[in-house]
Amino acid sequence: MNINDHEDRLLDVLLEEELGGVPPPDLTKQILAGAGRRQRVVRLSAAGLALAATVAVAATFWLLAAPRYPAPAVTGNYQLLSGQGVGRGATLRTTEGPATVRMGGYCQVDVAPQSTVRLEGSARSEAVYLERGQITCEVERSRGTFVVRTAVGNVEVTGTQFEAQVLEDAAFAGPPATRLRVRVTEGDVVVRGLWGEYALGSGQEKIVPEPTSAATTQGEAETMPDGLRGFRGWLTGTVLAADESGCTFRVRSVRPGDRSGAAAPDSAIGRDIRLLIIAFHGKDGRYHPSPEVQKAVAAILAKGGDATVEVFADSGNLLIQNARTPVAGQQLKGDGR
């Protein structure tokens, strides 16, 4: 044992006597371990702050660099019928040449000449309203939804290529939209309307609404469908049978007038309805037939002929006020009401 060992031993003895025989604890290892933990905490905190700053910078860069959702764009030959510019709510009409509408970066609508469309929808839920004419649509899958709306019904898709065409009956003053033709080139669509619902796949074609099968006799026709109560406006369709008091009319399209109070006028599409001919408004507040007018209207509404009639609901019946056929071009006017 050297001199240093003796000195250490002497110190231990003195400490034991001073502390009542209890040796002091050796805290060397604990002190060194605590110092190491503090160093690690400091190092880890600095690394966390650096990572958070990197993430924040990356997120800011992504937000600035990410492309914005594209607004509708149109190229080709077209006229702007409504709206301040090409955007949602704008109505476009093509004349001699076609036009192309791009919406949302995933929908392309090729508009045929002599067609009218209105741009509708919202981000990732794009839509157009086809007023007349024909369009061909191509929609990328998994990017959003797309709907073609018409007065006859809607075509709903999630990713496909198809054609939609409004079939017109141009020889009358009523609405041109009578039926809708849909042909699917690729994918699937659902065609919906008041007349029902059809699912179409690739290569399939459908015209809606479908005509009913056999001609209905006058006795089997409805006099006043619930949806037409309070109606005032124009019906377009086919005269199935006619006599001096009225006709049985198969409805293809409906156009309510400004004063129409019908709750569901489109419910008449595809139905056979009994229409009565009126001539004058009596003092009792009711409309009464006149033999001369009855014969004239019956001559115009020849059996099986296509026609447009202006009618209004009165006393549980639909009364013909004006009539027009595309062949003869004749027109009868009632009291002008």
C-alpha positions in Angstrom: 0.0 0.0 0.0 1.5 3.3 -1.0 1.1 6.7 0.5 -1.9 7.6 -1.6 -3.8 4.6 -0.4 -3.1 5.5 3.2 -4.4 9.0 2.6 -7.7 7.6 1.0 -8.2 5.2 3.8 -7.7 8.0 6.4 -10.3 10.1 4.7 -12.8 7.2 4.7 -12.3 6.7 8.4 -12.8 10.3 9.2 -16.0 10.4 7.1 -17.4 7.3 8.8 -16.8 8.8 12.2 -18.4 12.1 11.2 -21.5 10.5 9.6 -22.1 7.9 12.3 -20.4 5.0 10.7 -22.4 5.2 7.4 -20.2 5.4 4.3 -21.1 8.1 1.8 -22.9 6.9 -1.4 -20.8 6.7 -4.6 -22.8 8.9 -7.1 -20.2 8.9 -9.8 -22.1 6.6 -12.2 -25.4 8.4 -11.8 -23.9 11.8 -12.4 -22.2 10.6 -15.6 -25.4 8.9 -16.8 -27.5 12.1 -16.2 -25.1 14.2 -18.2 -25.4 11.8 -21.1 -29.2 11.9 -21.1 -29.2 15.7 -21.1 -26.9 15.6 -24.1 -29.2 13.2 -26.0 -32.2 15.3 -25.2 -30.6 18.4 -26.6 -29.5 16.5 -29.7 -32.9 15.0 -30.3 -34.7 18.3 -29.8 -32.5 20.0 -32.4 -33.1 17.1 -34.9 -36.9 17.3 -34.3 -37.0 21.0 -35.0 -35.0 20.5 -38.2 -37.4 17.8 -39.4 -40.5 20.0 -38.7 -39.0 22.9 -40.6 -38.3 20.7 -43.5 -41.9 19.4 -43.6 -43.3 22.9 -43.4 -41.1 24.1 -46.3 -42.1 21.0 -48.4 -45.8 21.5 -47.7 -45.6 25.2 -48.6 -43.8 24.4 -51.8 -46.4 21.7 -52.7 -49.3 24.1 -52.2 -47.6 26.7 -54.4 -46.5 24.3 -57.1 -49.7 22.1 -57.2 -51.9 23.0 -60.2 -55.2 24.6 -59.5 -58.5 22.9 -60.5 -59.0 23.9 -64.1 -61.9 26.1 -65.2 -64.0 25.1 -68.1 -62.5 25.8 -71.5 -64.0 25.8 -75.0 -62.3 25.7 -78.4 -63.8 25.6 -81.9 -66.8 27.4 -83.5 -69.4 28.5 -81.1 -71.5 31.5 -79.9 -71.9 32.6 -76.3 -75.7 32.9 -75.7 -75.5 33.6 -72.0 -73.0 34.3 -69.3 -70.2 36.8 -68.9 -67.7 34.4 -70.4 -66.9 30.7 -70.8 -67.6 29.3 -67.3 -70.3 27.6 -65.3 -73.7 28.8 -66.2 -72.7 29.8 -69.8 -74.8 28.6 -72.7 -73.0 27.9 -75.9 -74.4 27.2 -79.4 -72.5 25.8 -82.4 -73.5 26.7 -85.9 -71.7 25.3 -89.0 -68.7 23.8 -87.2 -68.1 21.7 -84.0 -66.7 22.8 -80.7 -64.9 21.1 -77.8 -65.5 21.7 -74.1 -63.0 20.5 -71.5 -64.0 20.4 -67.8 -62.1 19.5 -64.7 -59.1 18.1 -66.6 -61.0 14.7 -67.0 -64.1 15.5 -69.1 -64.0 16.2 -72.9 -67.3 17.1 -74.6 -67.3 17.3 -78.4 -70.3 19.4 -79.4 -71.7 18.7 -82.9 -72.8 21.5 -85.2 -76.2 23.0 -84.6 -76.2 22.1 -80.9 -76.8 24.0 -77.7 -75.3 23.2 -74.3 -75.0 24.9 -70.9 -72.0 24.4 -68.7 -73.0 23.2 -65.2 -71.7 21.2 -62.3 -68.9 21.9 -59.8 -65.3 20.7 -59.1 -65.1 17.0 -59.6 -68.8 16.8 -60.2 -68.9 18.2 -63.7 -72.2 18.4 -65.8 -73.6 19.9 -69.0 -77.2 20.5 -70.0 -77.9 19.5 -73.6 -80.7 21.7 -74.8 -80.6 20.5 -78.4 -78.3 18.7 -80.9 -75.7 16.0 -80.1 -72.5 15.7 -78.0 -69.9 13.0 -77.7 -68.4 12.7 -74.2 -65.2 11.1 -72.9 -64.6 10.9 -69.2 -61.5 9.6 -67.4 -62.1 7.1 -64.6 -61.4 7.9 -60.9 -61.1 11.6 -61.4 -64.7 12.7 -60.7 -68.3 12.3 -61.8 -70.0 13.6 -64.9 -73.7 14.1 -65.9 -75.4 15.0 -69.1 -78.8 16.6 -68.3 -81.6 17.1 -70.8 -85.3 17.9 -70.6 -86.0 14.2 -71.2 -83.6 12.6 -68.7 -80.0 12.4 -67.4 -77.0 10.3 -68.3 -74.7 9.6 -65.4 -71.2 8.3 -65.7 -68.0 7.8 -63.8 -65.7 7.0 -66.7 -66.7 6.1 -70.2 -67.2 7.3 -73.8 -70.7 7.9 -75.1 -72.9 9.9 -77.4 -76.1 11.8 -76.3 -78.5 13.3 -78.8 -81.8 15.1 -78.3 -84.2 14.0 -80.9 -86.3 17.0 -82.1 -89.7 17.6 -83.5 -89.1 20.9 -85.2 -92.5 21.6 -86.8 -94.3 23.1 -83.8 -93.9 26.0 -81.4 -93.4 23.7 -78.4 -90.2 22.5 -76.8 -87.8 20.6 -79.2 -86.7 18.0 -76.7 -89.0 15.0 -77.1 -86.7 11.9 -76.8 -83.1 11.2 -75.9 -80.8 8.8 -77.7 -77.7 7.5 -75.9 -75.1 5.2 -77.4 -72.2 3.9 -75.3 -68.8 3.4 -76.9 -66.9 2.3 -73.9 -67.7 1.8 -70.2 -71.1 2.1 -68.5 -73.8 4.7 -68.0 -77.1 5.0 -66.2 -79.9 6.9 -68.0 -82.6 8.2 -65.7 -85.8 10.1 -66.1 -89.5 10.3 -65.0 -90.1 7.4 -67.3 -87.7 5.0 -65.5 -84.0 4.0 -65.4 -81.8 2.1 -67.8 -78.2 0.8 -67.4 -76.2 0.7 -70.6 -72.9 -1.0 -71.3 -70.3 -0.8 -74.1 -71.9 -1.1 -77.5 -75.5 -0.5 -76.3 -77.9 2.2 -77.5 -81.2 3.3 -76.1 -83.9 5.9 -77.1 -86.0 7.1 -74.1 -88.7 7.4 -73.3 -89.9 4.3 -75.1 -93.2 4.5 -77.0 -96.0 2.5 -75.5 -97.0 -0.6 -77.5 -100.5 -0.5 -79.0 -102.8 2.5 -79.7 -105.1 3.2 -76.8 -108.8 3.7 -77.5 -110.7 6.7 -76.4 -112.4 4.9 -73.5 -109.0 3.7 -72.1 -107.3 7.1 -72.0 -106.9 9.1 -68.8 -108.9 12.3 -68.5 -106.7 14.1 -65.9 -103.5 12.6 -64.5 -102.7 13.9 -61.0 -99.5 15.6 -62.1 -101.4 17.8 -64.7 -104.0 19.3 -62.4 -103.8 23.0 -62.8 -101.7 22.7 -66.0 -101.6 25.4 -68.6 -99.2 25.0 -71.5 -98.3 22.8 -74.5 -98.3 19.1 -75.1 -96.6 17.5 -78.1 -97.3 13.9 -79.2 -99.5 11.8 -81.4 -103.2 11.8 -82.0 -104.3 8.2 -81.6 -108.0 8.8 -82.1 -110.2 11.9 -82.7 -113.8 12.8 -83.0 -115.9 16.0 -82.8 -115.6 16.3 -79.0 -111.8 15.7 -78.7 -109.0 13.2 -79.1 -106.9 10.6 -77.4 -103.4 12.0 -77.3 -100.1 10.2 -76.5 -97.7 12.7 -74.9 -94.1 12.9 -75.9 -93.1 16.2 -74.3 -94.5 18.9 -72.1 -93.9 22.6 -71.9 -95.7 24.4 -69.0 -96.8 28.0 -69.5 -96.1 30.9 -67.2 -99.4 30.5 -65.4 -99.2 26.7 -65.0 -99.9 25.3 -61.6 -99.3 21.6 -62.2 -97.2 19.9 -59.6 -95.5 17.3 -62.0 -96.3 18.0 -65.6 -93.5 15.7 -66.9 -95.4 12.8 -65.4 -97.6 12.9 -68.5 -94.8 11.9 -70.9 -95.5 8.5 -72.4 -99.2 8.5 -71.3 -102.4 8.5 -73.3 -104.7 11.3 -72.3 -108.2 12.3 -73.3 -108.4 15.9 -74.5 -111.6 17.8 -75.0 -112.1 20.7 -77.5 -113.3 24.0 -76.2 -114.7 27.0 -78.1 -115.9 29.8 -75.8 -116.0 30.7 -72.2 -119.6 30.9 -70.9 -121.1 33.2 -68.4 -121.1 30.3 -65.9 -117.3 30.4 -65.9 -117.0 27.1 -67.8 -115.9 26.3 -71.3 -118.4 25.0 -73.7 -117.9 23.3 -77.1 -119.2 24.7 -80.4 -120.0 22.3 -83.3 -118.1 24.4 -85.8 -115.0 24.5 -83.7 -115.3 20.8 -82.9 -115.3 19.9 -86.5 -112.4 22.2 -87.4 -110.2 20.8 -84.6 -111.1 17.2 -85.4 -110.1 17.8 -89.0 -106.7 19.2 -87.9 -106.0 16.5 -85.4 -106.4 13.6 -87.8 -106.0 10.1 -86.4 -102.4 9.0 -86.1 -101.0 12.5 -86.8 -98.3 14.2 -84.9 -99.4 17.5 -83.3 -98.8 20.1 -80.7 -101.8 21.3 -78.7 -102.1 24.2 -76.2 -104.3 23.0 -73.3 -105.4 24.0 -69.9 -107.0 22.2 -67.0 -110.6 23.1 -66.2 -113.3 21.2 -64.2 -111.4 18.0 -64.2 -110.6 18.0 -67.9 -107.8 19.1 -70.2 -109.2 21.4 -72.8 -107.6 22.1 -76.2 -107.2 25.8 -76.9 -104.9 25.7 -79.9 -103.8 22.9 -82.2 -101.0 22.6 -84.8 -99.8 19.7 -87.0 -96.5 19.6 -88.8 -98.0 18.3 -92.0 -100.8 20.7 -92.7 -99.3 23.6 -90.8 -102.8 24.5 -89.7 -103.6 26.2 -86.5 -106.9 26.8 -84.7 -107.2 29.5 -82.0 -109.8 29.5 -79.2 -110.6 32.5 -77.2 -107.0 33.5 -76.8 -106.9 32.8 -73.1 
